[in-house]
Amino acid sequence: ELFKKYDIIITSGLASFATHASFLIAKITGKKLILWDETWDWPHTFWAKFAKPYAKCIVRHADACIAAGTKARDLYIQFGANPKKVFIAPNVALDFSKYPVRQDLLRKMKRDLGIENKKVILYLSRIVQYKGLDYLIKAFQIIEQKDPGAFLLVGGDGAFRGFCEQLAKDLRIKNIRFLGEVPHDKVHYYYHLCDVFVLPSRHLYTQNECSESWGLVLNEVMSIGKPVVSTTAVAGAYDLIKNGKNGYLVREKNSDILAEKILIIFENNQISKVMSQNSKKIIRSFSPNEQYKGFQEAITLVLRS
C-alpha cells in the first residue's frame, strides 16, 4: 500500500515499526513524510537506547512534524527537527458536556457509594505503576486526617491494583472505594460525582511506557468543568492546566504537595467554582477544529515544498 501513488505519508509513533518502515519507503519512493506523535520523553531501556539514534534520524529528515502538545514539540526540536516545520495539533477527547445525565441516577450512585455530602476525589485510569496511584493514596491519608469529609474514588483496573489496595489498608484509610473497571456509558457520571480529578502519574524510565504521553482523561473531565490536579510526568497537563486557574500542576512523586493542592480546592468553595468555570473555557481550545488546523498547516507546508 505504501508504494502506491500517494503524495504524503503520515505516520505515528516514533518507536513504531510502521514509522521506521514508512521512513525508508518515503526515501526510496521520493514521497513526503509527516510524523505525528505525542512522544515527549524517552525511556532508558536497552531497546529504547538502541532505537534513539534512528528515531532522531527520522525526525531530522521528516518533511514536517505534528506534535500533540508543547512537550512533544520540544522533543521533536531536541531530536533535531527544524522548529519551522513543527506544528501542534492538540490532542482532543470526547466532550462529555454533551452527554445527558439523569439526576435520579446520579443521586442513587451517591447513596450507593456512600458519598452524599462528601468531598470527592476521583482517579479514573488504568492502575499500573507509572500512573502513580500509590502517591495519591499516600496524599489521601494526609487529606483524610485533615478533612474527614473527603472521599477517594478509584476507577480502573490493572496489575498495580493489588498493591494499591493493600497500601490503603496498611495506611488505615477509611474513605476509599475501588470501583474496578467503569463501563463506558457510566464514565461521565463519575466525572460529575467528583469535586476534583487527579492524575498523579510519575516517570518510570525502566519501562518502555515510561510516562503519561498525554492524559486524555484530563480533557474529558475538564469538558464538564471540574478542577484538575496532575503532575510534571503528564505531558497534557503542561498545556491543559493553568496553575491556580483551573487546577494545579505539581511535582511528581510528592504526596505532600499533592495533598496540599487538593485541600486548597476543598477548603475554598469560590476557588473551586472559578476553577470549574476556567476548565470549561480552557478546554475549548482543544477541539477537533484546532487539531485539524495543525494537520492543515503541516500538509500545506509539505505540498508547497
Secondary structure, 3 states (H helix, E strand, C coil): CCCCCCCEEEEECCCCHHHHHHHHHHHHHCCEEEEEECCCCCCCCHHHHHHHHHHHHHHHHCCEEEECCHHHHHHHHHCCCCHHHEEECCCCCCCHHHCCCCHHHHHHHHHHHCCCCCEEEEEECCCCHHHCHHHHHHHHHHHHHHCCCEEEEEECCCCCHHHHHHHHHHCCCCCEEEEECCCHHHHHHHHHHCCEEEECCCCCCCCCCCCECCCHHHHHHHHCCCCEEEECCEHHHHHHCCECCCEEEECCCCHHHHHHHHHHHHHCHHHHHHHHHHHHHHHCCCCHHHHHHHHHHHHHHHHHC
